Amino acid sequence: MKSMFDNLAAIAGDTQNEDIKMIDIEDLHASDDNFFIVEKIEEFAATILGQGGVKDNLIVRPLESGGYEIISGHRRRAAVQYLIDKGENISHYLPCLVQEYANEDEKMLDLILMNVTARQISDPELWKAFEVLDRILKEKKDQGEYYGRVRDDLAKSLGVSSAQVGKMQNVDKNAIKPVKDAVASGDLSISTANEIAKLPEEEQKKLAKKDLTEIAPKDIKKKEQKKPVDTNINEEKSKPSSAKKKKADLMNWAASLSKEQINFLFDDSTYNKAIYGCLIAAAKEAGFAEDQIHELLNGLKAAFETTDKSKAEDLYVNFF
């Protein structure tokens, strides 16, 4: 998947002069698919004017209706147009590398990757980029065109940590629509949405009725859900045997554990190593390829980080 991991900015910078076309600004059109914010145009325009014009190539593709769609360079075009409107002595022609794309997904990959590597992006921009890239990667995986690790490759492509991608995956999977919409609009940070997504749906709906812009992660308290004690053990008519008494004691001890203590037993512990080992053994028995086993392990790790243990148990029971 060349267009995914090659740095198109570097390609554009290293391109020979004969590969660059000088295109009139009137023929350069903003992409309808560009969701990145075009801002601080005046300051950027001053920089362009000071350096004598646009030095970095725009990335464009030809349009059937005529002219070119901008893939990368919306701010450069806007800054030059601002200077032209002010009557500054600046060229109306911008250096462009013309690209051809097999389909819209390939175009979106370049549009996103060129923007996320060029500057610090906001949470709404990051969320939209994640949604598009996640969809494309999963579709390519289903079609057998891609065999990478989705979470790791998303982190690499978006320039964020694997943990940050895990948060977005949790929001995407478990948050209700108003919460996702609030992230997309900038009313809610990804970190806060991640905490909300850990709550039961009814609790999320209650929070969604409030002003989400006023909610911070520390304000979200998950209700403790203690496991019920198996009372049948205590209702034995006959005197319990040593084995039954030991089991009853262990059950009572397990029921007394808090959610934090239960999570501690699983997170980064010997228990996880055993679980990972069993998963590897089962995957090998089923004939999984090595890349597929790594993908399963990454998925399990993500589930440990984002899925409540009691909810995981429910998923297992309902699956069968």
KEKE-634304 format. One record per residue: x, y, z of N, C-alpha, C in turn. Coordinates in steps of 0.1 Angstrom, whole numbers. Example, Ala and Ser with C-alpha at 12.3 -4.5 7.8 and 13.67 -1.06 7.14 Angstrom:
<pts>
PT     n_x     n_y     n_z    ca_x    ca_y    ca_z     c_x     c_y     c_z
PT     132     -57      78     123     -45      78     132     -33      78
PT     128     -22      71     137     -11      71     129       0      79
</pts>
This chain:
<pts>
PT     n_x     n_y     n_z    ca_x    ca_y    ca_z     c_x     c_y     c_z
PT       8     -12       0       0       0       0       9      12       0
PT      14      16     -11      24      26     -13      19      40      -7
PT       7      43     -11       2      56      -7       0      58       7
PT      -1      47      15      -3      48      29       9      52      37
PT      20      46      34      32      48      43      43      56      37
PT      43      59      24      53      68      18      49      82      22
PT      59      90      25      56     104      28      55     112      15
PT      43     115      11      41     122      -1      47     136      -1
PT      49     142      10      55     155      11      70     154       7
PT      76     143      11      90     141       7      91     138      -8
PT      82     131     -13      81     127     -27      80     140     -35
PT      71     149     -31      68     161     -38      81     170     -37
PT      88     170     -26      99     179     -25     111     174     -33
PT     112     161     -35     123     155     -43     120     154     -58
PT     108     157     -62     104     156     -76     112     165     -85
PT     116     160     -96     124     168    -106     115     180    -111
PT     122     191    -115     114     203    -119     105     200    -130
PT     109     191    -140     100     188    -151      87     181    -147
PT      87     175    -135      75     169    -130      65     179    -124
PT      69     191    -122      61     201    -115      54     210    -125
PT      41     212    -124      34     221    -133      31     234    -125
PT      33     246    -132      29     259    -126      14     261    -130
PT       5     261    -121      -9     262    -124     -15     274    -118
PT     -23     281    -126     -30     293    -122     -39     291    -110
PT     -38     300    -101     -46     298     -88     -61     296     -91
PT     -66     302    -102     -80     301    -106     -84     287    -110
PT     -74     279    -113     -77     265    -117     -75     255    -106
PT     -72     260     -94     -70     252     -82     -82     253     -73
PT     -89     241     -71    -101     241     -64    -100     233     -51
PT    -106     238     -40    -105     231     -27    -113     218     -28
PT    -108     208     -21    -115     195     -21    -127     195     -12
PT    -138     190     -17    -150     189      -9    -148     180       3
PT    -138     171       2    -136     161      12    -126     166      23
PT    -120     178      21    -111     183      31    -118     188      43
PT    -115     181      55    -122     185      67    -112     192      77
PT    -100     194      72     -90     200      80     -92     216      80
PT     -90     222      91     -93     236      93     -82     244      86
PT     -87     254      77     -78     263      71     -78     276      79
PT     -67     278      86     -67     290      96     -54     297      96
PT     -53     309     103     -41     317     104     -36     320      90
PT     -45     324      81     -41     327      68     -32     340      67
PT     -35     350      74     -28     363      74     -13     361      77
PT     -11     353      88       3     351      93      10     342      82
PT       3     332      77      10     324      67      13     332      54
PT       4     341      51       6     349      39      18     358      40
PT      20     363      52      32     371      54      45     363      52
PT      44     351      57      56     342      55      59     339      40
PT      48     336      33      50     334      18      55     346      11
PT      49     358      15      54     370       8      69     372      11
PT      73     370      24      86     372      28      96     363      21
PT      92     351      17     101     342      10     100     342      -5
PT      92     352     -10      91     354     -24      82     345     -31
PT      72     339     -25      63     331     -31      62     317     -25
PT      54     308     -30      52     295     -25      64     286     -30
PT      71     280     -20      82     272     -23      79     257     -23
PT      70     253     -15      66     239     -14      55     235     -24
PT      57     224     -31      47     220     -41      33     217     -35
PT      23     221     -41       9     216     -38       8     202     -44
PT      -1     194     -39      -5     181     -45     -19     182     -50
PT     -21     180     -63     -34     181     -69     -37     169     -78
PT     -50     168     -81     -53     158     -91     -63     165    -102
PT     -62     161    -114     -70     167    -124     -85     164    -122
PT     -94     173    -125    -108     171    -125    -114     169    -139
PT    -124     161    -140    -130     158    -153    -137     171    -158
PT    -142     179    -148    -148     192    -152    -139     203    -156
PT    -126     200    -154    -116     210    -157    -110     216    -144
PT     -97     220    -145     -90     225    -133     -85     213    -125
PT     -81     216    -112     -75     206    -104     -81     207     -90
PT     -82     195     -84     -86     194     -70     -74     194     -61
PT     -74     202     -51     -63     203     -41     -63     191     -32
PT     -53     183     -31     -51     172     -21     -44     177      -9
PT     -33     185     -12     -25     191      -1     -21     205      -6
PT     -24     215       2     -20     229      -1     -32     239       0
PT     -42     235       7     -54     245       8     -49     258      15
PT     -41     257      25     -36     269      32     -28     278      23
PT     -19     271      15     -11     279       6     -19     286      -5
PT     -29     279     -10     -37     286     -20     -45     298     -13
PT     -50     295      -2     -58     306       5     -49     318       9
PT     -36     315      12     -27     326      16     -24     334       4
PT     -21     328      -8     -18     335     -20     -30     343     -25
PT     -42     337     -24     -54     345     -28     -56     357     -19
PT     -52     356      -6     -53     367       3     -44     378      -1
PT     -32     374      -5     -22     384     -10     -26     391     -23
PT     -32     383     -32     -37     388     -45     -48     398     -42
PT     -57     395     -33     -68     404     -30     -63     417     -24
PT     -52     416     -17     -46     428     -11     -38     436     -21
PT     -36     431     -33     -29     438     -43     -14     437     -42
PT      -9     426     -35       5     424     -34      11     418     -47
PT      23     421     -49      30     416     -61      34     401     -59
PT      26     392     -62      28     378     -60      23     370     -72
PT      30     360     -76      27     352     -88      13     345     -86
PT       5     345     -97      -8     338     -96      -6     323     -99
PT       6     319    -102       9     305    -106      16     298     -94
PT      11     286     -90      16     279     -79      22     266     -84
PT      34     261     -78      40     249     -82      32     237     -77
PT      28     228     -86      19     217     -82      25     203     -88
PT      24     193     -80      27     179     -84      13     173     -87
PT      11     169     -99      -2     163    -103      -2     148    -101
PT     -12     144     -93     -13     129     -90     -25     123     -96
PT     -24     111     -99     -36     103    -104     -39      93     -93
PT     -52      90     -91     -56      81     -80     -66      70     -86
PT     -64      58     -82     -72      47     -87     -87      48     -82
PT     -88      54     -70    -102      55     -64    -102      66     -54
PT    -113      68     -48    -115      79     -38    -107      76     -25
PT    -107      63     -21    -100      59      -9     -85      62     -10
PT     -79      60     -21     -65      63     -23     -63      78     -22
PT     -72      86     -27     -71     100     -26     -72     105     -12
PT     -82      99      -4     -84     103      10     -72      99      18
PT     -65      88      15     -53      84      23     -43      95      22
PT     -40     100       9     -30     111       8     -35     124      14
PT     -48     127      12     -53     140      18     -51     140      33
PT     -54     129      39     -52     128      54     -38     128      58
PT     -30     119      52     -16     118      57      -8     130      54
PT     -11     137      44      -4     150      41      -7     161      51
PT     -19     161      56     -23     171      66     -19     167      80
PT     -20     155      84     -16     151      98      -1     152     100
PT       7     151      90      21     151      92      26     166      90
PT      18     175      86      22     188      83      21     198      95
PT      12     194     105      10     204     116       3     196     127
PT       2     203     139      -6     198     150     -21     199     147
PT     -28     188     148     -42     189     144     -51     188     157
PT     -63     193     156     -72     193     167     -79     179     169
PT     -86     178     180     -93     165     183    -103     162     173
PT    -112     172     169    -122     169     158    -115     164     145
PT    -104     170     141     -97     166     129     -91     152     131
PT     -86     150     142     -80     136     145     -91     126     145
PT    -102     129     151    -113     119     151    -118     116     137
PT    -120     126     129    -125     124     115    -114     116     107
PT    -101     120     109     -91     112     102     -91      98     106
PT     -93      95     119     -93      81     124    -105      74     118
PT    -117      80     117    -129      73     112    -126      69      97
PT    -120      78      90    -118      75      75    -108      64      74
PT     -96      66      80     -85      56      79     -89      42      84
PT     -96      42      95    -101      29     101    -110      22      92
PT    -119      29      85    -128      23      76    -120      18      64
PT    -111      26      58    -104      21      47     -95       9      50
PT     -88       9      61     -80      -2      65     -88     -15      66
PT    -100     -14      73    -108     -26      75    -114     -31      62
PT    -117     -22      53    -123     -26      40    -112     -34      32
PT    -100     -28      33     -89     -34      25     -85     -48      32
PT     -86     -48      45     -83     -61      51     -93     -72      48
PT    -106     -68      47    -117     -77      43    -115     -82      29
PT    -110     -73      20    -108     -76       6     -94     -84       4
PT     -87     -86      14     -74     -93      13     -63     -84       7
PT     -64     -71       7     -54     -62       2     -45     -57      12
PT     -47     -60      25     -39     -54      35     -38     -64      47
PT     -26     -66      52     -24     -76      62     -17     -71      75
PT     -17     -58      76     -10     -51      87     -18     -52     100
PT     -13     -46     110     -20     -45     123     -27     -31     123
PT     -40     -31     123     -48     -19     121     -44      -9     132
PT     -44     -13     145     -42      -3     155     -28       3     154
PT     -18      -5     152      -4       0     151      -3       9     138
PT      -8       5     127      -7      13     115     -15      26     116
PT     -26      26     123     -34      38     125     -26      48     133
PT     -19      43     144     -11      51     152       1      57     144
PT       7      49     136      18      54     128      13      64     118
PT       2      62     111      -3      71     101      -7      84     107
PT     -14      84     119     -19      96     125      -9     103     133
PT       2      97     136      13     103     144       9     104     158
PT       2      94     163      -2      94     178       2      81     184
PT       0      80     197       4      67     203      -7      56     201
PT      -3      44     203     -12      33     202     -23      34     212
PT     -20      40     224     -30      41     234     -40      51     230
PT     -36      62     223     -46      72     218     -55      66     208
PT     -50      57     199     -58      50     190     -68      41     197
PT     -63      34     208     -72      26     216     -84      34     222
PT     -81      46     226     -92      55     231    -102      57     220
PT     -98      60     208    -107      63     197    -115      51     193
PT    -108      39     193    -115      27     190    -126      24     201
PT    -123      27     213    -133      25     224    -145      34     222
PT    -142      47     218    -153      56     216    -161      52     204
PT    -154      48     193    -161      43     181    -170      31     184
PT    -166      22     192    -173      10     195    -184      11     205
PT    -181      19     216    -190      19     228    -197      32     231
PT    -193      43     225    -200      55     228    -213      57     221
PT    -223      63     227    -235      66     220    -233      77     210
PT    -242      79     200    -241      88     189    -239     103     194
PT    -246     108     204    -244     122     208    -230     124     213
PT    -224     114     219    -210     115     224    -201     116     212
PT    -203     108     202    -194     108     190    -196     121     183
PT    -208     126     182    -211     138     175    -204     150     182
PT    -204     149     196    -197     160     203    -182     160     201
PT    -176     149     199    -162     148     196    -160     154     182
PT    -168     150     172    -167     155     159    -168     171     158
PT    -177     176     166    -179     191     166    -169     198     175
PT    -161     191     183    -151     198     191    -157     202     205
PT    -169     197     208    -175     200     221    -169     191     232
PT    -163     180     228    -158     170     237    -145     165     233
PT    -135     164     242    -122     159     238    -123     143     237
PT    -113     138     230    -113     123     228    -111     116     242
PT    -102     122     250    -100     116     263    -113     116     272
PT    -120     126     272    -133     126     279    -143     117     273
PT    -144     117     260    -153     107     253    -149      93     256
PT    -137      90     258    -132      77     261    -137      72     275
PT    -137      82     284    -142      78     298    -157      76     298
PT    -164      85     290    -178      83     289    -182      70     283
PT    -174      66     273    -177      53     265    -176      41     274
PT    -169      42     285    -167      31     295    -180      29     303
PT    -189      39     303    -201      38     311    -212      30     304
PT    -221      25     312    -233      18     306    -241      28     297
PT    -248      23     288    -255      32     278    -264      42     285
PT    -272      37     295    -281      46     302    -274      58     309
PT    -262      55     315    -254      65     321    -249      75     311
PT    -245      70     299    -241      79     288    -252      88     284
PT    -264      83     283    -276      91     279    -279     102     289
PT    -277      99     302    -279     110     312    -269     121     310
PT    -256     117     308    -246     127     306    -248     135     293
PT    -253     129     283    -255     136     270    -266     146     271
PT    -274     146     281    -284     156     283    -279     169     289
PT    -266     168     294    -260     179     300    -251     187     290
PT    -245     197     294    -236     205     285    -223     197     285
PT    -220     190     274    -209     182     273    -196     190     273
PT    -196     202     270    -184     211     270    -179     213     284
PT    -188     211     294    -184     214     308    -179     201     315
PT    -179     190     308    -175     177     314    -160     174     312
PT    -153     170     322    -139     166     322    -138     152     326
PT    -127     145     322    -125     131     326    -127     128     341
PT    -122     137     349    -122     135     363    -136     136     369
PT    -145     142     361    -159     144     366    -167     131     364
PT    -162     122     356    -169     109     353    -166      98     363
PT    -175      94     370    -173      84     380    -181      71     376
PT    -174      61     374    -181      48     370    -187      42     383
PT    -199      38     382    -205      31     393    -199      18     395
PT    -197      15     408    -191       2     411    -202      -9     409
PT    -198     -20     403    -207     -31     401    -201     -43     408
PT    -205     -46     420    -200     -57     427    -207     -70     423
PT    -199     -80     422    -204     -93     418    -212     -99     429
PT    -224    -105     426    -232    -111     437    -225    -123     443
PT    -227    -125     456    -222    -137     463    -230    -149     459
PT    -224    -160     457    -232    -172     454    -237    -177     467
PT    -250    -174     470    -256    -177     483    -259    -192     484
PT    -260    -199     472    -263    -213     473    -253    -221     481
PT    -241    -216     481    -230    -223     489    -233    -222     504
PT    -239    -211     508    -242    -209     522    -254    -215     526
PT    -262    -221     517    -275    -227     520    -274    -242     520
PT    -262    -247     521    -260    -262     521    -267    -267     534
PT    -276    -277     532    -283    -283     544    -274    -291     553
PT    -265    -298     547    -255    -306     554    -243    -298     557
PT    -235    -302     567    -223    -295     570    -213    -296     558
PT    -208    -285     553    -200    -285     541    -187    -293     543
PT    -183    -300     533    -170    -307     534    -159    -296     533
PT    -146    -301     535    -135    -292     535    -133    -286     521
PT    -136    -293     511    -134    -288     497    -145    -277     494
PT    -158    -280     499    -168    -271     497    -166    -258     505
PT    -161    -260     517    -159    -248     525    -148    -239     519
PT    -137    -246     513    -127    -238     507    -132    -231     495
PT    -141    -237     487    -147    -231     476    -155    -219     480
PT    -163    -221     491    -171    -210     496    -163    -198     500
PT    -152    -201     507    -143    -190     512    -137    -183     500
PT    -133    -190     490    -128    -183     478    -138    -175     470
PT    -150    -180     470    -161    -173     463    -164    -160     471
PT    -165    -161     484    -167    -149     492    -156    -139     490
PT    -144    -144     490    -132    -135     488    -133    -128     474
PT    -136    -136     464    -137    -130     450    -148    -120     449
PT    -159    -123     456    -170    -113     456    -167    -100     463
PT    -157    -101     472    -154     -89     480    -145     -80     473
PT    -139     -84     462    -129     -76     455    -136     -65     448
PT    -129     -53     448    -134     -42     440    -130     -43     426
PT    -137     -35     417    -133     -35     403    -119     -32     400
PT    -113     -23     408     -99     -19     406     -90     -31     409
PT     -94     -38     420     -85     -50     424     -86     -61     413
PT     -98     -63     408     -99     -73     397     -91     -69     385
PT     -92     -56     381     -85     -52     369     -70     -53     372
PT     -65     -51     384     -51     -52     387     -46     -66     385
PT     -55     -76     389     -51     -90     387     -48     -94     372
PT     -55     -87     363     -54     -90     349     -44     -81     342
PT     -43     -68     345     -35     -59     338     -21     -60     341
PT     -12     -63     330       2     -64     331       7     -74     341
PT       0     -85     342       4     -95     352       6    -109     345
PT      10    -119     354      12    -132     349       0    -138     343
PT     -12    -134     348     -25    -139     342     -26    -136     327
PT     -22    -124     324     -23    -120     310     -14    -128     301
PT      -2    -131     306       8    -139     298       2    -153     295
PT      -5    -159     305     -11    -172     303     -22    -171     293
PT     -30    -160     294     -41    -158     284     -36    -156     270
PT     -25    -148     269     -19    -146     256     -14    -159     250
PT      -8    -167     259      -2    -180     255     -13    -189     250
PT     -24    -190     257     -36    -198     253     -41    -193     239
PT     -42    -180     237     -46    -175     225     -37    -179     213
PT     -24    -178     215     -14    -182     205     -16    -196     202
PT     -17    -205     212     -19    -219     210     -31    -222     202
PT     -42    -216     205     -55    -218     198     -54    -213     184
PT     -48    -201     182     -46    -196     168     -38    -205     159
PT     -27    -210     165     -18    -219     157     -26    -232     154
PT     -33    -237     163     -41    -249     161     -51    -247     150
PT     -57    -235     149     -66    -231     138     -60    -228     125
PT     -46    -228     125     -39    -225     112     -38    -210     109
PT     -38    -201     119     -37    -187     116     -23    -184     112
PT     -21    -174     103      -8    -169      99      -2    -161     111
PT      11    -159     110      18    -151     121      12    -137     122
PT      10    -130     111       4    -117     111     -10    -117     117
PT     -17    -127     114     -31    -128     120     -30    -130     135
PT     -20    -138     140     -19    -140     154     -15    -127     161
PT      -6    -119     155      -2    -106     161     -14     -97     162
PT     -23     -98     151     -35     -89     151     -44     -93     162
PT     -45    -106     165     -54    -111     176     -48    -107     189
PT     -35    -107     191     -29    -103     203     -31     -88     206
PT     -29     -80     195     -31     -66     197     -46     -63     200
PT     -55     -71     194     -69     -69     197     -72     -72     211
PT     -66     -83     216     -68     -87     230     -62     -77     240
PT     -51     -71     236     -45     -61     245     -54     -49     245
PT     -59     -45     233     -68     -33     233     -81     -36     241
PT     -86     -48     241     -98     -52     248     -95     -51     263
PT     -83     -55     268     -80     -54     282     -80     -40     286
PT     -75     -31     277     -74     -17     281     -87      -9     281
PT     -96     -14     272    -108      -6     270    -121     -12     274
PT    -121     -25     277    -133     -32     280    -134     -36     294
PT    -145     -32     301    -147     -36     315    -149     -51     316
PT    -143     -57     326    -142     -71     328    -156     -78     329
PT    -165     -71     336    -179     -77     337    -186     -76     324
PT    -183     -66     316    -189     -65     302    -183     -76     293
PT    -170     -78     295    -163     -89     287    -170    -102     290
PT    -173    -105     303    -179    -117     306    -193    -119     300
PT    -200    -108     299    -214    -108     293    -212    -110     278
PT    -202    -104     272    -200    -107     257    -197    -122     254
PT    -189    -128     263    -186    -142     262    -199    -151     263
PT    -207    -148     273    -219    -156     275    -229    -154     264
PT    -231    -141     259    -240    -139     249    -236    -144     235
PT    -223    -145     233    -217    -150     220    -222    -164     217
PT    -223    -172     228    -227    -186     226    -242    -188     228
</pts>
